[in-house]
Amino acid sequence: MTNRDQQKNARRTQIIEAASTVFAIKGFARTTISEIAVQAGIGKGTIYEYFNSKEDLYFAVFDWFMAKTGATVMVSIATLKGSAAEKLKAVSASLMNSWDEMQDVFALFMEFWAASASPKTQPRFKQVFKQGYGEFRTIVAALIHEGVERGEFRADMRVASVAAALIGTWDALLLQAWFDSDFDHKTAAAEFMGVLIKGMQP
């Protein structure tokens, strides 16, 4: 990659990160390209050198956000040690602890969920969500399978179903934390994981 390509990629990322901040604060409908340009510290015309429209930029922010979130989860899981139960607890704790950094942009995630229900934007958003959840289910299911193979967990479970339900629980806990600042999602997750793992043991 040439220096010019590196500079273009850096500028594109700069625009996307600025847009994510403004979209999180104002939402897609109320955000203007001019506001994103101010946040990025560049001219409005520069944005149009990289993105054809606000919708195009919004999709780019979505792709960037999902890729970044997925990469964080993958790095966290790759460093796990111990038993399968300990790994599952560590993944849960890592996701719950990520709220401290995530809460400022969680409104953006809510915007993406809403976009996945809009007829105009549903196909693209729905497909990326489907892929992201599918990959996460595969990862969590692999940890549970590891526990089954080691004799830590029961062999009569439908592992895919348990993995899907567990991910749904994590989503729901973070959603409750978004609506209620007094909700202790970390304690709720830790206690739930204790009950779940006990129920999965032979």
Steps between C-alpha positions, in 0.01 A plus 500: 500500500639840399520802730217656306279196558586503870411868523168440324416211733592710802281788381210263428527354851519852644172588328330178612604549863378860496172392342451228763529762774247736342258223402512367859411842639244624247382191315509446126203719405616813687868476408638712215813450294615845612489391866705191420754714315536729803545198729767360265672835462475496121302670227155375403617436144769262623235264634342475156837395358463182705125449531223568251234588757413507868340156455822364349697636795248355746543154348878541527468592868285191553754270330784661697313471830412133448853412389652682796263332747564159347876549510488595868305184583738282296809642671340450839413136427841423347672583830274286721652240730362233731196275486209548261290631789768753590524609137125554473500702823792706369320575172191607694702723734688654207177589320345648814817698578502637145190701591718764665647581158195410295224698670583827323447338160227251594246743360670439165444126540133570570489704181639202309237269647230746392650516151480122474120534526464779243390379154753732334807382690390160631674268250853628557475550877318172555762306305792640702320439829423145387864438417627657824264306723570182306874533551458577870269199548763279336770627737290456815380159383863394451577589864201296617599206276846519657338458841297204378809330357688551827213358703432836667157537342214262426499328164120510462476875431415663170813711503394737220180587687686565827753722320223701331310545828818607681577767241140619523542535876814710463321725249204539734717584803679778311166627373369520855816686605430749220147567623581492873827652622443344845474147360798286607553304179839367609366332813193372314724346231736340753213343695329381182821338376534318830150356470544416130831321544368303798208390284733389220715285729450120491 
